[in-house]
Amino acid sequence: MTDAVFRETTAEPRTQAVPLSHLSLELGHLYMEDFEAGPQHLRRHFAQVRPWADAARAAAATQTGGKRPRISTCFLIDDYFTRFSSPAELVPLLLAEADRAGLAVDYLARESGCAVAGKVPVAEAVAGRLVEEPPPGSYGLRPPAAQTGWLANGERSPVARAPQAMREAAVWQPPKETASRRHSVFLDVELWSDAPDGQRTWSCPFLAAVWQLSRLGLLRTEGEAVLTPQPHTADGFPEDWDELPPLLRLNPRADPFAAYRTCSVVPNRFLPVEHAVRVILDQTEVDPEALGQAARRSAGEKVTVPDSVADRVSYVFYAGP
């Protein structure tokens, strides 16, 4: 006789695994005004990106112990805040200018896919995983981010109240960064805004945080991977952005889209946005099994991956418009 334990298979949630490269290298994250500026603007962008992309590849090779690093490239197009032209016109132009600079785009993503991918409310799901860090000595007087749509990396200045009769006005206090080093760099990030009709618009930093989680292979809804690449099999590209998959694999021989680490080469005007991205990532509860999968696989490959999700993200900010 042996003791046996029987379980319903459906009672054990399954977290889908995704293939992982060593590095996800972003070659651009441009808006419609950048495309509207014409081919010369894109040409200057990729000319700036090329040397830093080469440096990122070389740095990734030093972390794999002499083995060939798996590196995939990606490009994000803003079709969420504004719509300009069509994929049929813009994507070939983008790919041609990248090729001119000696760069290849393996994966093409639409920023609207970071809000809703198909029928999956991706941004809403990530918002539900926000876990705010209470500043030391706080007493829960600040409304949660789920109500306000604002997330801070510390304690805000107290709201000035009208003093009661015969009492002195409250003394102003500066904001304080929770993890400051000698001096604070306080940041308060707007995550979304709601219109009077109830329509929610996600902020650029919040969608960029979703984009980073996707590139790190850490996005899950009900255990299923989100923003999975779709192969590009058509001869051209559609006329409507909504007809383009949220994430398209342009190179059938590309290394996996998601990776242990990410690096983005972008203009320095993105610095404030990416600072906000780090604040968001530091206060997002990532799917623990997705984290475990990445940890086990990186350990098996003897590749060091930081425990902090935010520390897996890196940037090159080049000078320029």
N, C-alpha and C positions, 0 to 999 in steps of 0.2 A: 504494500500500500504506500502511496506517496501523497503528500499534501499538494493539492493543485489549487491555483487561484485563477478564476475565470473573470474576464472583464469584457464589457462591451467595447468593441474597437472604436465606436463613435464617441465613447466617453473620454478617450485620450486625444486631445487636440494635436493636430499635426502642423508643424511649422515648415513651410516649404523652403528648401535650400536653394540658393542661387549660385551659379558659377562666379568665381572671383578672380580678377586680375590682381597684379601687385599695385598698379597705379591707374587711376582714371584721370586723364589729362584733358582739361577743358581748354579749347583753343579760342573761345570767345563766348560772350554773353551780351549780345548787342540788342538794341531796341530799334524800333522801326525808323526813328529819325536817323540812326546810323546807316541803315540801308538806303534811306531816302537821299542821303548825301552822295550816293553814287559809287561806282566801282573804285574810284580813286581812294575813297575813304576806307573801303574794305581792304584795298591793296596796302595802304599804310598800316592798317591794323595787323594784318598777317605778317608784314615785314618786321613789325615790332615783336610779334609773338615768336617768330621762328627761333632766334637765339635762346630765348628763355625756355622754349619747349625742348630744345636740344639739351639744355642744362638739366631740366627736370628728368629727362630720360637717363642722363648720365648718373644723376643722384639716385634714381631708382635702382640702377644696376649695382650700386655699391651696397644695397640692402638685401640682395638676394644671394650673397655668397658666391659670386662668380657665375651663377646660372642666368640664363636669358630671362630678363624680367618680362612678365606679361603686362603690356601697356596698351590701353585703348584710349582713343581720343573721342571727344564729344563737342558739340556746339549747341547752345541753347538760343532759340529765337523767341522773342517776346510777341506772342499773339494774344496775350491776356489783357493788357492795358490798352493797346491800340492795334488796329489791323491796317496793314498797308500792302498793296499789291496782292500777289498770290504766290503759293509755293511754286507753281509752274514757272514763274518769272524769277523769283528770288533765290530759290535753292540752287539752280544751275549756276547763277552768278556767284553765289557764296562758294560753291565747290570749285569753280574755275579760279577764283582769286586765291583760295587756299592752295590749290595745286601749283599756281604760279610761284608761290612762296616756298614750295617744296614740302607742303603739309597735306595730310590726308585726314578727312573727317570720317571716323568710323561710325559714329552714332549722331543722329540729329534729333533734338527734342524740342517740343513746344512748351512754352511756359504755362499755358493754360492746362496742360496735363498735370502740373503740380498742384492745381486746384481741384480738378475733377478729371479722372482718367477713365474714359468710358462711362460706366455708371457708378464708379467708386469715388466717393467724396474724400479725396486724399488729404487735402488741407484740413478738413473738418476732423478727420481721424487723428491727424498729428496734433491738432489743437486739443483734442481730448486727452492727450498724453502729457500735457504741460504740468510740471510739478514745480511750483514756485519755491525758491529758497527764501525762507523768512529771515530778514535781517536780524542780527543779534539784538536782543532786548525789545523786539517788536511784540505787539500784543494783538495782532490780527485786526487792527483798525483799518488797514488798507483793503479795499474790495479786491477780490481775486481777479486774475487776468481774464478768466472766463466771463466775467461781467463787464469789465472795463475795456478789454481789447488792448491793454497795455501791459508790458512785461519789463521789469527793471532788473538791473544787476546789483541792487542794493536798496538802501532806504532813502525814499524821497524826502525833500524838505517838508516839515510839518505845514499843514494848511493854516494860514493866519486866521484867527477867530476874533470877532469883535469883543473887546474886553468888557466885562461886566462893570457896573458902576463901582467906582472907588478901587478898581483893580488895575494894575499895570498891564500893558499889552504884552503878549507872549514874545519872547526874544527869538529872532530869526535863527534857524539852524541850517547848516548846509546839508546837501545830500551826501550819503556815504556809500561807497562801493563795498560790497560784502567782502571781497577777496583783495582788497587794496594792498599795495606795497608802499608804505609811507604816505603816499598821497592818493586820493581817489580819482578814478576816471569813471564817473557815473554816466550810465546810459539808460534811457527810458525808451522802449521800442514799441511803436504802434504795430499791432499784429493784423488788425483789420479795421474797416469802417463800415457802418451800416447806414443805408439810405432810409429815408422815411417810409418807403414801401417795403422795408425789410430785406432788401437785396444786400447781400454782404460782398464787399470787395476786399480780398486778401492783400496785405501789403507786400511790396517787393522783398523786404527782408524775410518775411515769413515764407513766401514761395521759394526763396533762395535756400532757406533752411531745409525745406522739403526736398529740393533738388539735391542738396548735399547728402541727405539721408538715403535718397534713391541711389546715388552714385556709390555710396558705401555699402549698398546691399542690405540695408537695415529697415526698409519699409515693408510692413506687413499689415493686412487687414484680414481678421479672422484666420490668421495663419497663412494666407496666400500672399505671394509676392506681388508687389504693385509696380507699375511702370516697367513692365517687361518688354524688351525690344521686339519689334515686329520686322521681319525681313522685307527688304525693298525688292520687289519682283517686277514691278511695272517698268515700262520703257521711259516714262517721264514722271512728272509730279502733278497732282490735281490742281484745279483752279481755286478751290476753296480750302481754307485752313482746316475746317472741321473734317474734311475728308482725308487729311493727313494723320496717320497714327501719332499718338502722343510721344512715342519713342520709336525711331526708325533705325534699323541697322542697315547702313549703306554698304559696308564692306563685309561680304559673307565670310571672309577669312579673319575677321577682326578677333582680337582677344576679348574676353567677357567685358560687358559694359560696367558692371559693378566691380569694386576693388577694395583692397584693405585700406588704401589711402587715396586721397584726391589732391590734385593740384590744379588751380585755375589761373590762367594768364589773362589778366583783364586790365583795362585802363585804371589809373589811380583814382578816378572819380567813384569807383566802386568801394573804396576803403570804408566809408561810413556804413554802407549796407552790410559789408562782410563782418564788420565789428558787431553789428546787430545780430547777424547769423550766429556768431559764436555765443552771444548771450542766450539766444533761443535754444541752441543745441545743448548748452550746459544745464538747461532746465526742462529738458524733454526726456521722459521715461521711454527709452527705446525697448522694443520687444526683446525680452531676456534670452529667448531661444535663438533669435537671429544673432544677437551678440555672441552667444555661446558657440554657434556654428562658425562664425568668423574666427573666434579665439581658437577653437580646436583645429581648424584648417591651417591657420597661420602657424600654430605651434608645430603641426606636422611638417610644415615646410621650413621650419626654423626661421621664420620671418617675424621680427618684432613689430607688434602693433600696440599703440598706446591704449591704455584702459579708457581714457577719456575720448568720447566720440569727437568732441571739438578739436582735440589734438591730432586727429587723423586727417584734418583738413588743412591744406596749405595754399599759399597764393604767391603769385608774382604780380606786383602792381607796376606797370610801366607808365612812364610819363607821356601824356598826350591827351587829346580830347576824348 
